[in-house]
Amino acid sequence: MRTALTLLLAVATSVALAQEKKDPPKKDAPKKVAPVVKPREGKSETIKLFDGKSLDGWEGYSDLWSVKDGVIVGKNTDPVKVSTYLLTKNKYSDFRLTFASKLVQSEMHSGVAFWWTVKPEVSKDPEKDRTKYTYAGHLVMFPSGYGLYDLFGRNGLGVDGGPAKKVGKQHDWNDIEILAQGNRIRVAINGAAVVDWRDPEPERIKEGPIGLQLHSNKEAQEVHFKGLVLETFPKEDKLLTVK
């Protein structure tokens, strides 16, 4: 019995080794190398997206977005089932956006979305779920979950949020600069460069509105924005607020 069992084990081992040589262990697929897409060309002009008094030029749910004391306020008391946005009526491709943001209530992050489209059809019942102003595209997140996200796409984009967390303030004003050119996104927070990333799938980049995020949340939350000055087709290929 032992001899037969030993023989069977030897045969099985030989078969396994032969199969391993035939089909070597699969290696992780190499990460996509992002191509270098040059900044797009167009008229460079500076635009004040917010006049400090009203939401002219913007659209979103009026019960969630308002202006108070020269600040855009995003605030909910009832649950927000799907993240919603205050959106510019105009669309943009390459831009520099400088602004300040403050998370007043809750620990949920906010963000600025761009480079694709408004997508109410993420819900089977857009009216009930209030997805009329939901965004699908790229998102710069702050101040809780720093990093980049692909909304209704690839989800997290693997950007280290550590550098931003070191210089960001959780419940105070953060000065933020977003520079979006070609397929490259650069971000500065409070004078420090914290993100420099190229999209390996530039075909996903579309001209679209810019959206201020009020994240889905069962809890009450409040986030503030001010400044919001945009430069189209920036003249300088660098972050201007980095000290």
trRosetta pair geometry for C-beta under 8 A, 3 or more apart (Angstrom, degrees):
i j d omega theta_ij theta_ji phi_ij phi_ji
1 4 5.8 -59 -150 37 29 110
1 5 6.2 26 155 -18 66 109
2 5 5.6 -56 -145 39 31 111
2 6 6.1 34 155 -22 66 106
3 6 5.7 -54 -148 35 29 113
3 7 6.3 31 152 -21 63 107
4 7 5.6 -55 -150 35 30 113
4 8 6.4 31 152 -20 65 104
5 8 5.7 -52 -149 34 32 112
5 9 6.4 31 153 -18 65 105
6 9 5.8 -56 -150 36 31 110
6 10 6.3 32 152 -20 65 107
7 10 5.7 -55 -149 35 31 113
7 11 6.4 31 153 -19 65 105
8 11 5.8 -55 -150 35 31 111
8 12 6.3 30 153 -19 65 107
9 12 5.7 -54 -146 37 32 111
9 13 6.2 33 155 -20 65 106
10 13 5.8 -54 -148 35 29 112
10 14 6.4 31 153 -20 63 106
11 14 5.7 -56 -151 35 31 112
11 15 6.4 31 153 -19 65 105
12 15 5.8 -54 -150 35 31 111
12 16 6.4 31 153 -19 65 107
13 16 5.7 -55 -148 36 31 111
13 17 6.3 29 156 -18 66 107
14 17 5.9 -56 -147 37 29 110
14 18 6.3 29 155 -19 64 108
15 18 5.8 -57 -149 37 29 111
15 19 6.3 28 154 -19 65 107
16 19 5.8 -56 -149 36 30 110
16 20 6.3 33 152 -23 65 105
17 20 5.6 -52 -148 32 32 114
17 21 6.6 32 153 -18 64 102
18 21 5.9 -54 -154 34 32 110
18 22 6.4 30 149 -18 64 108
19 22 5.5 -58 -149 39 34 112
19 23 6.0 -19 167 29 72 102
20 23 6.8 -74 -131 66 23 68
20 24 6.9 57 170 -104 63 46
20 25 7.7 -2 -155 -40 90 77
21 24 7.2 6 -147 -69 24 79
31 200 7.7 -136 161 -73 84 164
32 200 3.8 115 108 170 119 146
32 201 7.2 38 115 -50 163 80
33 200 6.8 143 95 -124 15 111
34 183 6.6 -161 -177 116 113 129
34 198 3.7 150 130 105 150 109
34 199 6.2 136 -134 87 123 23
34 200 4.1 -101 -86 -85 75 65
34 202 7.8 105 -160 -44 87 95
35 183 7.0 68 76 39 77 150
35 198 7.6 -144 69 154 37 132
35 200 7.5 105 5 -142 65 51
35 202 6.5 -74 59 -9 107 129
36 182 7.3 6 174 150 56 153
36 183 7.8 -163 -150 47 25 107
36 198 7.0 -58 -100 -136 53 156
37 182 3.7 167 101 -179 83 101
37 183 4.0 86 31 -5 125 101
37 184 7.4 -167 59 -18 84 81
37 198 7.6 153 21 -157 87 109
37 202 4.9 122 -42 -121 147 157
37 205 7.9 -175 81 36 166 152
38 182 5.3 -173 102 -95 13 129
39 94 5.4 87 -162 -130 88 153
39 181 3.9 -30 -103 -175 98 112
39 182 4.9 -80 -73 -37 39 92
39 233 7.2 120 159 -147 112 70
39 234 7.6 -91 -153 54 148 83
39 237 6.7 -134 -26 -104 145 107
40 93 5.4 -8 44 117 153 134
40 94 4.7 -172 45 -17 96 126
40 181 7.5 -155 16 -157 69 67
40 182 6.8 162 -25 -79 69 53
40 233 6.7 -94 92 -107 79 97
41 233 6.5 61 -160 -145 29 135
42 93 7.5 112 -2 52 149 117
42 94 7.1 158 30 47 116 110
42 232 6.4 -70 102 150 117 109
42 233 4.2 -168 64 -53 84 145
43 232 6.5 29 91 100 68 125
43 233 6.4 130 74 36 25 137
44 231 6.6 10 -166 176 87 92
44 232 6.0 -169 -129 86 40 71
44 233 4.6 -109 -80 87 74 93
44 234 6.6 97 -130 -120 115 14
44 235 5.2 78 -165 -54 167 87
45 231 7.3 -171 92 -147 28 58
45 232 5.4 10 46 38 71 109
46 229 6.5 0 -172 179 98 103
46 230 7.3 158 -155 86 51 44
46 231 5.2 -22 -98 -97 71 78
47 229 7.3 160 81 -161 45 57
47 230 4.8 -20 63 67 96 95
47 231 7.6 169 18 -84 73 29
47 232 6.9 47 -4 -23 116 100
48 51 6.4 92 124 -86 120 54
48 228 7.2 83 -169 97 57 79
48 229 5.7 -30 -104 -107 60 77
48 230 8.0 168 -92 23 13 75
49 57 6.5 -152 -163 115 61 138
49 58 7.7 78 168 -64 93 103
49 88 6.2 -68 -146 -99 118 120
49 97 7.9 3 -7 -134 142 103
49 210 7.3 -55 -127 68 156 135
49 228 4.2 -88 64 145 109 110
49 229 7.0 -165 9 -95 85 22
49 230 5.4 65 -40 -7 112 114
50 58 7.9 18 -94 -36 79 131
50 72 6.2 -99 -125 -39 143 118
50 225 7.4 174 -52 118 161 102
50 226 7.1 -133 95 -146 151 43
50 227 7.2 73 51 86 124 23
50 228 4.2 74 3 60 113 131
51 54 6.0 3 60 42 117 80
51 56 6.2 13 6 47 130 113
52 67 7.8 117 162 -164 28 131
52 70 4.6 -11 -164 -139 92 84
52 226 7.8 49 -109 -149 78 92
53 67 6.4 91 164 139 21 156
53 70 7.5 -19 -70 -102 51 60
54 67 6.1 -120 -105 5 20 156
55 58 4.4 -84 -179 60 88 116
55 59 7.9 129 147 -74 115 28
55 60 7.6 -101 -174 34 145 98
55 65 6.5 93 -102 129 150 115
55 66 7.7 -94 -39 -133 126 26
55 67 6.2 -162 -44 -35 81 111
55 72 7.2 97 -95 -118 92 104
55 86 7.2 -101 -145 -160 123 124
57 88 6.3 -15 152 -145 90 75
57 89 5.6 -126 -165 19 49 106
57 90 7.2 -26 -163 -1 96 99
58 65 7.5 -115 131 140 132 150
58 86 5.3 10 180 171 127 97
58 87 6.5 144 -159 75 71 38
58 88 6.1 -49 -102 -98 67 42
58 89 6.8 -136 -90 -25 16 84
59 86 7.5 167 80 -159 29 58
59 87 5.4 -28 63 64 80 92
59 89 6.0 86 -12 -76 108 86
59 133 6.9 -159 119 -105 84 122
60 64 6.6 -94 143 74 109 106
60 65 4.6 56 90 6 128 147
60 84 6.8 118 -159 151 102 103
60 85 6.3 -125 -108 109 117 44
60 86 3.8 -71 -26 -106 153 61
60 87 6.1 141 -64 10 89 73
60 133 5.0 103 -124 -155 67 170
61 64 4.3 50 85 19 109 111
61 65 6.5 120 72 7 59 94
61 84 6.1 -2 5 160 120 150
61 130 6.7 16 -76 -171 145 120
61 132 7.6 120 -65 59 91 113
61 133 6.4 -138 -25 20 81 137
62 65 6.7 -74 -123 58 28 79
62 66 7.6 69 -173 -76 61 79
64 74 6.2 13 154 -154 87 72
64 75 6.6 -174 -161 62 53 46
64 76 5.7 -5 -124 -74 96 88
64 80 7.6 80 -119 -97 138 123
64 84 6.3 48 101 92 168 137
64 214 5.8 -149 168 46 124 169
65 72 6.8 -11 -164 -173 96 95
65 73 7.0 155 -152 83 46 56
65 74 5.6 -15 -98 -100 76 69
65 86 4.7 120 -111 -85 155 122
65 212 8.0 113 -116 78 127 121
65 214 7.6 -139 -68 -29 89 137
66 72 7.7 157 85 -155 33 53
66 73 5.1 -19 66 60 81 104
66 75 7.4 -36 25 27 104 110
67 70 7.5 15 -179 -105 98 10
67 71 6.9 157 -155 76 62 38
67 72 5.9 -36 -98 -98 72 53
67 73 6.9 163 -102 11 19 88
68 71 5.9 -30 71 61 67 89
68 73 5.2 14 19 -19 109 135
70 226 6.5 47 134 -128 84 123
71 224 4.8 -8 171 -162 128 113
71 225 6.9 145 -170 67 76 38
71 226 4.8 -57 -114 -69 75 109
72 86 6.8 -155 178 82 135 168
72 212 6.8 76 120 77 142 174
72 224 6.8 141 76 -160 56 56
72 225 4.3 -18 61 62 111 95
72 226 6.8 176 16 -74 78 53
72 228 7.6 38 -1 -24 134 144
73 222 6.7 -20 -167 -162 94 97
73 223 7.7 149 -156 79 48 43
73 224 5.8 -20 -101 -102 64 76
74 86 6.6 -131 -84 -18 111 120
74 110 7.3 129 64 -124 143 132
74 212 6.4 -160 -47 127 137 113
74 213 7.8 112 155 107 175 31
74 214 4.1 -152 171 -77 127 111
74 221 8.0 -9 116 111 90 93
74 222 7.0 158 86 -152 57 46
74 223 4.7 -9 60 60 106 90
74 224 7.7 -163 23 -76 74 30
74 225 7.5 45 -10 -5 104 104
75 105 7.8 56 -128 44 92 123
75 214 7.7 -101 -23 -127 15 134
75 220 7.8 11 -173 -173 80 86
75 221 7.1 -159 -136 96 50 51
75 222 4.3 8 -106 -109 94 86
75 223 7.7 -173 -70 25 60 54
76 79 7.5 47 145 -159 132 7
76 80 5.0 -132 -60 -44 177 109
76 214 6.4 120 -22 168 112 131
76 217 7.0 147 67 66 132 107
76 220 6.3 -155 97 -136 65 55
76 221 6.0 19 46 47 90 78
77 220 5.0 1 -124 -109 49 109
79 217 6.8 -145 -146 101 65 50
79 218 4.6 -15 -115 -129 113 50
79 219 7.8 37 -102 -14 74 22
80 83 7.1 65 137 -101 121 32
80 84 6.2 -115 -162 6 123 107
80 130 7.7 -93 -146 83 71 132
80 214 6.3 -148 -116 127 171 101
80 215 7.2 130 86 107 136 38
80 216 5.1 -142 108 -128 90 45
80 217 5.3 34 44 39 100 70
80 221 7.9 -67 9 35 126 116
81 129 5.2 -101 86 -153 140 81
81 130 6.8 123 39 44 104 97
81 216 6.1 -29 136 -139 20 109
82 122 6.6 149 -152 94 148 124
82 123 6.3 -113 -34 -54 156 122
82 129 5.6 53 -3 159 122 107
82 130 6.9 -179 46 79 99 74
82 131 5.0 1 77 -91 151 95
82 134 5.5 -26 136 -96 123 132
82 216 5.4 -34 -134 -85 14 119
83 134 6.6 103 82 -130 69 86
83 135 7.6 -61 109 36 108 86
83 151 7.7 -107 71 -133 139 126
83 213 5.9 -13 -177 -158 118 102
83 214 6.9 167 -158 84 67 50
83 215 5.0 -31 -110 -136 102 44
83 216 4.7 -77 -52 -26 64 82
84 130 6.5 -34 -80 132 135 103
84 131 7.6 -139 -94 -118 88 40
84 133 5.1 61 -164 82 88 101
84 134 6.3 -65 -105 -79 56 65
84 213 7.8 136 79 -151 35 55
84 214 5.3 -16 67 62 82 100
85 113 6.1 -65 -112 34 146 130
85 118 7.9 -139 60 -113 127 90
85 133 5.1 -144 57 149 72 98
85 134 6.9 119 6 -120 101 23
85 135 4.9 42 -16 -25 153 116
85 211 3.4 -2 -177 -173 141 121
85 212 6.2 141 -159 63 75 43
85 213 5.7 -33 -100 -95 84 52
85 214 7.2 -176 -85 19 33 74
86 133 7.5 20 -84 169 26 144
86 211 6.6 147 68 -156 41 65
86 212 4.4 -9 52 51 99 104
86 214 7.6 71 -19 -16 87 103
87 118 6.4 -3 -105 -81 166 119
87 133 5.9 -153 -10 -154 118 102
87 135 7.3 160 -89 -75 114 110
87 209 4.5 45 -174 134 101 147
87 210 7.2 154 -150 78 57 40
87 211 4.7 -21 -95 -98 76 88
87 212 8.0 -149 -66 21 36 67
88 91 7.7 162 97 -75 106 31
88 92 7.4 23 80 -9 148 110
88 209 4.6 -178 61 -159 77 92
88 210 4.7 39 3 45 123 82
88 211 7.5 -121 6 -67 73 48
89 209 7.1 1 -92 -114 5 123
90 209 7.0 127 82 -112 35 78
91 207 4.8 79 148 148 118 95
91 208 5.3 -65 -142 -144 101 12
91 209 5.5 -68 -97 -61 64 53
92 95 4.8 16 162 -40 135 136
92 114 6.9 -42 75 -151 102 119
92 207 6.5 -156 99 -156 15 82
92 208 7.3 -40 50 69 56 39
92 209 7.5 71 15 -129 82 24
92 210 6.1 3 32 -39 125 102
92 230 7.0 -92 -98 177 162 142
92 232 6.4 -130 -136 -110 107 94
93 115 7.7 76 -139 -105 52 74
93 180 8.0 -144 150 117 42 109
93 205 7.8 81 -151 155 88 105
93 207 4.3 -50 -68 -97 91 89
94 180 6.2 -158 -136 104 46 73
94 181 4.8 49 -141 -115 109 63
94 182 7.1 36 -96 -26 116 44
94 232 7.1 91 87 -171 73 58
94 233 5.2 69 85 -95 116 53
94 234 6.8 -117 148 10 102 79
95 114 7.7 -122 44 -156 125 157
95 178 7.8 28 99 102 91 94
95 179 7.9 -148 102 -140 47 41
95 180 5.6 14 51 53 72 99
95 210 7.7 -77 70 -68 160 131
95 230 5.4 -18 -170 -167 125 101
95 231 6.4 148 -162 76 67 52
95 232 5.6 -35 -103 -107 85 47
95 233 7.6 -21 -83 -29 50 34
95 234 7.0 102 -163 -36 23 95
96 177 6.8 -10 -172 -170 92 96
96 178 7.2 167 -154 86 44 53
96 179 5.0 -4 -109 -106 83 76
96 180 7.8 -177 -80 24 39 64
96 230 7.0 154 79 -156 51 51
96 231 4.3 1 51 51 102 106
96 234 4.4 74 -23 -79 116 131
96 240 7.3 52 -173 7 149 115
97 112 6.9 -164 98 169 152 161
97 177 7.1 162 84 -153 51 47
97 178 4.6 -1 54 54 100 99
97 180 7.9 16 3 5 101 104
97 210 6.8 146 -87 -142 152 154
97 228 7.1 -16 -166 -146 99 57
97 229 7.4 157 -151 80 51 44
97 230 5.1 -13 -100 -102 78 81
97 231 7.9 -155 -67 24 38 67
98 175 7.6 1 -170 -177 90 86
98 176 7.3 171 -148 91 49 52
98 177 4.9 -11 -100 -103 81 81
98 227 6.2 -81 119 149 75 132
98 228 7.9 -176 85 -110 48 14
98 229 5.2 -13 60 59 93 94
98 240 7.8 -59 -70 65 134 111
98 241 6.5 138 -121 -46 119 134
99 112 7.9 129 45 -73 138 143
99 175 8.0 -180 99 -150 31 52
99 176 5.8 -18 68 63 73 94
99 225 5.9 -2 168 -167 132 94
99 226 6.8 158 -167 81 84 37
99 227 4.2 172 -130 79 55 110
99 228 4.5 33 -99 -71 120 54
99 229 7.2 169 -69 18 71 61
100 173 4.9 6 176 -169 121 107
100 174 6.5 162 -155 78 69 41
100 175 5.2 -33 -97 -96 89 57
100 176 6.9 144 -106 14 33 81
100 225 7.3 151 83 -155 52 48
100 226 5.2 -15 61 62 99 87
100 227 5.1 100 7 -3 81 127
101 110 6.5 -142 175 79 139 135
101 142 6.5 112 79 94 137 123
101 143 7.6 179 102 -39 108 100
101 173 7.3 144 73 -147 25 60
101 174 5.7 -23 62 58 75 94
101 176 6.1 -3 12 4 105 132
101 223 6.7 1 -173 178 101 101
101 224 6.6 162 -154 87 52 58
101 225 5.2 -13 -102 -100 83 71
101 226 7.9 173 -79 21 42 63
102 171 7.2 54 -175 -173 87 41
102 172 6.2 -65 -129 160 104 18
102 173 4.7 -45 -71 -86 110 56
102 174 7.0 156 -82 10 55 73
102 223 7.1 169 86 -159 48 58
102 224 4.5 -3 55 55 95 107
103 106 7.1 -98 -178 71 106 73
103 107 7.8 71 154 -126 142 29
103 109 7.7 -72 -89 -126 141 38
103 110 6.4 -174 -88 -3 95 112
103 143 5.5 -125 -7 30 128 109
103 144 7.1 91 -88 -33 172 94
103 170 6.6 -63 63 170 124 53
103 171 5.8 -82 84 -103 84 57
103 222 7.9 125 -169 89 49 58
103 223 5.5 -25 -110 -109 57 87
104 171 6.9 87 -124 -153 26 88
104 222 4.1 -42 69 97 116 106
104 223 6.5 -169 13 -91 85 28
104 224 6.0 72 -34 -15 114 103
105 220 6.2 -27 133 120 136 89
105 221 5.4 -174 97 -144 87 39
105 222 4.1 56 28 26 105 95
106 217 6.4 9 -152 -163 158 158
106 219 5.6 147 -109 101 113 117
106 220 6.8 -161 -56 98 109 50
106 221 3.5 -35 3 -108 145 95
106 222 7.3 140 8 20 97 54
107 144 5.4 110 166 -105 70 142
107 170 7.7 -16 -129 -170 79 116
108 144 6.3 -127 -179 27 13 152
108 215 4.7 -146 153 71 123 137
108 217 5.1 -100 -32 -89 167 131
108 219 7.5 165 -20 61 124 108
108 221 5.6 -47 45 -108 119 151
109 141 4.9 31 152 -175 145 101
109 142 6.3 156 -158 90 102 14
109 143 6.6 -169 -124 43 82 30
109 144 4.0 -130 -65 50 82 92
109 145 4.1 -98 -24 29 149 89
109 146 7.7 -166 -122 -52 139 39
109 215 6.3 89 76 -47 58 151
110 141 7.6 157 86 -151 33 60
110 142 6.5 -28 66 76 76 65
110 143 7.7 14 33 -3 86 63
110 212 7.3 -1 173 179 118 76
110 213 4.9 163 -169 79 68 93
110 214 7.0 -14 -122 -95 99 36
110 215 6.2 -131 -98 -24 49 101
110 223 4.4 106 -65 -137 149 165
111 139 4.6 49 138 179 146 100
111 140 5.6 171 -161 84 94 48
111 141 4.3 -42 -89 -102 124 50
111 142 6.3 129 -95 24 64 65
111 149 7.4 -29 -146 33 172 118
111 213 4.4 19 54 22 76 140
111 215 7.8 75 11 -67 96 102
112 139 7.1 159 78 -152 36 60
112 140 5.0 -2 54 52 88 102
112 176 7.9 167 -8 122 133 143
112 178 6.1 -126 79 -26 143 159
112 210 6.5 -9 -175 -174 100 96
112 211 6.9 152 -161 78 51 51
112 212 6.3 -23 -105 -101 71 54
112 213 7.0 -132 -71 -6 24 96
113 116 8.0 -61 167 41 101 94
113 135 4.2 99 127 124 160 159
113 137 5.5 109 179 73 98 105
113 138 6.7 153 -153 84 61 48
113 139 4.7 -24 -95 -96 79 81
113 151 6.3 -6 -127 -6 127 146
113 210 7.1 153 80 -162 56 46
113 211 4.0 -13 57 59 105 107
113 213 6.1 98 -22 -59 104 104
114 137 6.2 -123 97 130 22 137
114 138 5.8 -30 68 68 67 98
114 178 7.9 146 8 136 143 145
114 180 6.3 -126 98 -31 145 173
114 208 6.2 158 -168 76 53 100
114 209 7.6 -125 -119 104 64 37
114 210 5.0 -9 -89 -108 101 71
114 211 7.2 -175 -64 20 54 75
115 137 4.9 158 80 -175 67 118
115 138 4.5 22 53 17 125 114
115 180 6.8 -139 -54 -174 118 145
115 204 7.7 56 145 123 111 81
115 205 5.0 -52 -165 -141 115 73
115 206 6.2 115 178 50 55 54
115 207 7.8 -37 -125 -97 46 16
115 208 5.8 66 159 32 1 115
116 135 7.3 117 73 179 101 84
116 136 5.3 -89 116 102 139 71
116 137 2.9 -169 25 -89 112 105
116 138 7.0 135 -11 0 104 69
116 151 7.7 -157 49 62 141 101
116 204 7.2 -34 -86 165 115 78
116 205 7.7 -105 -69 -140 75 31
116 206 4.9 75 -117 47 47 108
116 208 4.9 -6 68 -30 20 160
117 135 7.6 167 95 -151 33 63
117 136 5.8 -7 66 59 76 95
117 137 6.6 140 19 -51 45 114
117 206 6.4 -8 -39 87 92 141
117 208 5.3 -124 -70 -117 44 128
118 132 8.0 -1 172 157 123 48
118 133 6.6 -57 -143 -139 118 42
118 134 6.9 110 -165 71 69 47
118 135 6.2 -52 -107 -99 52 59
118 136 7.7 106 -161 17 9 80
118 208 7.8 166 -23 -164 64 112
118 209 6.7 21 -44 30 100 126
118 211 8.0 134 -89 -71 83 136
119 122 5.4 72 124 -35 104 100
119 131 7.7 -48 106 162 60 111
119 134 5.6 -68 73 99 71 94
119 135 6.7 79 21 -163 90 15
119 136 4.0 35 -6 -12 145 116
119 152 6.2 -108 81 51 158 165
120 123 7.1 -58 169 37 61 94
120 126 4.3 42 167 -132 106 142
120 131 4.6 132 -149 112 62 89
120 132 5.0 8 -104 -111 126 34
120 133 7.7 28 -82 -22 92 24
120 134 6.0 128 -97 34 43 100
121 126 6.8 -50 -85 -61 37 124
121 131 7.7 -160 -11 113 12 133
122 131 5.6 -146 55 -166 93 148
122 134 5.5 -95 27 112 129 151
122 136 7.2 161 -61 -64 121 111
122 152 5.9 -104 -103 -100 126 141
123 126 5.0 140 70 -81 109 53
123 128 7.6 -147 151 67 137 83
123 129 4.0 -150 -145 59 161 147
123 131 4.4 162 8 -4 122 147
123 134 7.7 123 -10 -1 103 156
125 128 4.0 5 131 31 122 115
125 129 5.6 115 85 -7 80 98
126 129 6.2 -69 -128 56 25 93
126 130 7.5 91 174 -90 56 5
126 131 4.5 -97 -135 57 78 97
126 132 6.0 102 166 -64 113 63
127 130 7.6 13 176 -72 23 47
127 132 8.0 47 -94 -51 46 103
131 134 4.2 -24 -163 -11 81 130
133 211 7.7 159 169 -135 92 124
135 139 7.6 126 100 -77 127 105
135 151 5.6 50 105 95 83 161
135 209 7.9 -119 -111 75 113 99
135 211 4.6 -150 -63 35 148 164
135 213 7.7 -93 30 -91 131 92
136 151 5.2 -149 -132 106 39 97
136 152 4.1 -58 -121 58 101 127
136 153 6.7 117 -175 -39 91 94
137 150 7.5 -86 159 -152 21 60
137 151 5.6 3 44 47 41 108
137 153 7.6 61 -104 -18 16 133
137 206 7.4 -106 -111 49 116 94
137 208 5.9 -140 -84 63 160 160
138 148 6.7 -24 -165 -166 93 103
138 149 7.5 139 -161 78 46 49
138 150 6.3 -27 -99 -105 56 62
138 151 7.4 -129 -51 9 6 89
138 180 7.9 146 87 -122 147 134
138 185 6.9 -161 170 -72 147 150
138 199 7.7 -90 -86 -79 132 132
138 205 7.8 4 -23 -108 128 79
139 148 6.8 145 77 -160 57 54
139 149 4.3 -21 61 63 111 96
139 150 7.5 -167 16 -78 87 17
139 151 5.4 85 -27 -39 121 106
139 213 6.8 47 -145 -51 120 146
140 148 6.2 -28 -101 -102 54 73
140 176 7.9 148 127 178 136 133
140 178 5.5 -142 -9 -105 164 128
140 185 7.1 -165 -76 177 107 132
140 187 5.7 153 -144 -93 133 138
140 195 7.4 -158 -130 38 105 163
141 144 7.9 -68 160 64 106 65
141 145 5.0 -43 150 94 141 84
141 146 5.9 175 95 -132 90 22
141 147 5.3 1 48 56 117 63
141 148 7.0 -169 7 -87 92 20
141 149 5.8 63 -39 -7 120 113
141 161 7.6 -43 81 -107 111 127
142 146 5.7 34 -99 -101 65 75
142 164 6.8 -114 -103 168 97 136
142 168 6.4 -154 -151 -132 105 144
142 174 6.4 -124 162 81 140 157
142 176 6.7 -152 18 -94 167 144
142 189 7.0 165 -114 -104 142 135
143 146 6.8 0 -157 -66 40 91
143 164 7.9 -151 -142 147 66 108
143 168 4.7 177 -149 165 105 131
143 169 6.7 -49 -153 77 160 41
143 170 5.6 -175 112 -118 129 41
143 174 6.0 152 -84 -22 124 151
144 170 7.2 62 -83 -135 70 90
145 161 6.8 -95 174 -105 44 167
146 161 3.3 138 84 -155 91 107
146 162 7.9 -160 79 -14 130 17
146 164 3.7 -177 -163 82 150 134
146 165 5.5 -144 14 -53 141 78
146 168 6.5 -174 -73 -8 132 155
146 194 7.3 -65 -180 153 133 138
147 156 6.9 3 128 -147 142 91
147 157 7.1 172 158 53 101 86
147 159 4.5 155 -155 77 84 98
147 160 7.3 -163 -105 97 101 9
147 161 4.1 -69 -51 -68 92 103
147 164 7.5 -150 -53 27 48 141
147 195 7.7 137 -139 -95 37 126
148 156 7.8 107 87 -161 60 53
148 157 4.2 -41 98 51 104 131
148 159 4.4 70 18 10 98 140
148 185 6.6 114 -104 88 140 150
148 195 6.7 120 -42 -150 109 144
148 197 6.1 -114 -3 55 156 160
149 155 6.5 -43 -156 -178 85 40
149 156 6.0 -40 -111 -99 75 44
149 157 6.3 -155 -95 -6 21 96
150 153 3.7 -79 147 74 110 115
150 154 4.1 44 56 45 147 82
150 155 6.1 -20 58 12 86 14
150 156 7.8 -67 19 19 82 6
150 157 5.7 106 -26 -64 95 103
150 204 7.5 -15 -143 160 125 154
153 204 6.7 80 -149 -153 150 138
154 157 6.5 79 94 -88 119 74
154 201 7.9 139 -39 31 142 141
157 197 6.9 89 132 168 127 155
159 195 5.8 21 -174 -129 139 106
159 197 5.5 -64 -94 -64 120 148
160 163 6.6 74 109 1 102 91
161 164 5.4 -60 -166 46 66 112
161 165 5.7 70 138 -31 87 105
162 165 5.6 -59 -145 33 31 112
162 166 6.6 35 159 -26 65 101
163 166 5.9 -52 -156 24 32 114
163 167 7.2 -1 160 5 63 106
163 192 7.1 -148 166 136 99 121
163 193 7.9 -20 150 106 142 54
163 194 4.3 179 109 -138 108 78
163 195 7.8 179 71 -53 123 54
164 167 6.6 -78 -155 49 33 90
164 168 5.3 30 158 -29 75 123
164 187 7.3 -4 -90 110 122 126
164 189 5.3 78 -141 16 84 148
164 194 4.0 90 -73 177 78 150
164 195 7.1 7 -55 -39 118 94
165 168 5.8 -55 -122 36 27 111
166 192 7.8 -74 86 105 100 164
167 189 5.4 143 96 97 113 101
167 190 4.9 -162 157 63 106 119
167 191 7.6 -134 -174 60 141 72
167 192 4.4 -172 -62 35 171 140
167 194 6.8 -136 41 -73 124 124
168 174 5.5 -1 -142 -111 80 139
168 189 5.3 -23 -79 152 86 147
168 190 6.9 175 -92 1 42 123
169 172 3.9 -48 140 56 140 101
169 173 7.0 25 66 64 136 32
169 174 5.5 -174 39 -70 88 89
169 190 7.4 99 -13 -59 97 144
174 189 5.7 -19 -179 -160 116 100
174 190 5.9 -78 -150 -46 74 97
175 189 7.2 139 78 -161 56 46
175 190 5.4 110 47 -89 88 49
175 191 7.1 42 78 -33 123 70
175 241 6.6 -150 136 -178 115 147
176 187 7.0 -22 -164 -166 92 94
176 188 7.1 158 -154 84 44 59
176 189 5.5 -7 -103 -105 76 72
177 187 6.9 157 84 -155 60 46
177 188 4.3 9 50 50 106 102
177 239 5.6 125 102 -153 136 95
177 240 6.8 -162 -144 49 158 75
177 241 4.4 168 -27 20 141 128
177 242 8.0 -105 49 -39 142 72
178 185 7.1 -25 -165 -162 90 90
178 186 7.6 151 -159 83 43 52
178 187 5.6 -9 -105 -105 67 80
179 184 7.9 -14 114 114 90 94
179 185 7.4 147 81 -158 57 42
179 186 4.4 -10 60 61 106 100
179 187 7.6 -162 24 -72 73 36
179 234 6.6 -39 -142 3 98 162
179 238 7.7 -80 -125 140 173 14
179 239 5.7 -132 -11 -87 138 72
180 184 7.4 171 -150 89 41 55
180 185 5.4 -3 -106 -107 78 76
180 186 8.0 -162 -69 29 40 63
181 184 5.4 -13 69 61 77 99
181 234 6.7 -83 -75 38 122 110
181 237 6.9 -103 64 -128 174 85
182 198 7.9 -21 106 -131 107 98
182 202 7.6 -44 161 -128 73 132
183 198 5.2 62 109 -164 95 81
183 199 4.3 -113 -176 46 101 92
183 202 4.0 -78 -87 -100 136 107
183 205 6.0 -140 -107 -27 78 150
184 196 7.4 -8 -170 -167 102 68
184 197 7.1 158 -151 86 58 40
184 198 4.9 -30 -93 -95 73 79
184 199 7.9 -136 -69 4 29 75
185 195 6.4 -26 117 130 92 120
185 196 7.8 -179 89 -139 53 28
185 197 5.2 -13 59 64 93 91
185 198 7.8 169 17 -87 68 31
185 199 7.5 67 -9 -38 104 92
186 193 6.9 -34 -174 -147 104 101
186 195 6.2 168 -149 94 36 75
186 196 5.1 12 -109 -104 88 70
186 197 7.8 167 -78 23 47 61
186 239 5.5 -126 132 -58 127 108
187 193 7.6 123 85 -157 47 56
187 194 5.4 -49 96 65 96 90
187 195 3.8 34 32 40 105 114
187 239 8.0 42 136 -104 7 135
188 191 6.7 -7 169 -143 115 7
188 192 6.2 165 -157 79 79 31
188 193 5.2 -43 -97 -92 87 50
188 194 6.5 132 -121 8 31 84
188 239 4.6 126 -35 -175 128 141
188 241 5.0 171 98 74 144 103
188 242 5.2 -126 -118 -67 142 82
189 192 6.1 -26 67 60 66 85
189 194 5.2 0 15 -4 103 141
191 241 6.0 -111 -100 147 51 85
191 242 6.2 108 -174 -137 53 33
191 243 4.0 16 -177 -14 119 108
192 242 6.7 68 -126 -130 16 81
192 243 7.4 -32 -67 29 56 94
193 196 6.8 19 169 -44 116 107
193 239 5.6 159 -95 39 99 157
193 242 5.0 2 -45 -104 92 133
199 202 5.4 126 91 -82 107 58
199 204 6.5 -122 170 56 141 111
199 205 6.2 147 60 -50 157 112
201 204 4.9 52 114 -8 103 114
202 205 5.3 -35 -167 11 62 118
210 230 7.4 -163 -7 -92 161 144
212 223 7.9 -170 165 106 106 122
212 225 5.5 -83 -132 -29 145 158
213 223 7.9 6 89 69 64 161
214 221 7.1 155 -162 91 87 117
214 223 6.6 -169 -104 33 73 119
215 221 7.2 -26 54 87 88 167
217 220 8.0 -129 118 -2 123 3
217 221 5.2 48 76 -13 163 133
225 228 6.2 55 152 -53 111 116
231 234 5.0 74 110 -96 119 79
231 235 7.7 -79 167 4 133 79
234 237 7.1 139 102 -81 110 44
236 240 6.5 88 83 -72 138 105
238 242 7.8 -90 159 28 96 123
239 242 4.6 74 101 -20 113 111
